[in-house]
Amino acid sequence: ITTVGYGDLAPQTPLGRAIASVGMLIGYAVIALPTGIISAELTRAQIYKEEQFRQQSRNCTNCASVESDPQARYCRKCGSSLPKPGHAPD
């Protein structure tokens, strides 16, 4: 998978090899654990952002375009009235 930096020096005794193996596994864990945590947080943030957009956006009842500005009262594309954010169209 990866190298541990051994060149011409390598452990020769069983104890040295065992210690090196444990060190390698700890090194993998030090990289893998934060990577998983960071990935999970990025995914959570993206899902939250998409949910916020979905709650604030509205579809025009006339042309079906998506309006994401929560203060907009009229469709940018066709000028029809927009439903209020979070409400179903009348």
C-alpha positions, 0 to 999 in steps of 0.5 A: 500500500505504502512505504515506511521509509526503509532503505538499507536499514531495517529491523532484523530481530523479531522484537524490532520487526514487531515494534516496526509493524505496530508503528506502521499500523499506528501510522495508518490509523493516524492518517485514516481516523482524521480522514474519516472524521473530516469526510463525515463532517464535510458530508454533513455540512453539504447535506445541511447546505442542500437542506437549507437551499431546499427550504428557501427555494421555491418553484414558479407555478407558471414556468417551473423555474427555481427561485432561491432568493427568499425575499423574491416575490416574483419569478425572475424568468416569467414575472409570475407571483411566487409562493411564500418560502416553505408554503405549497403553491395555492 
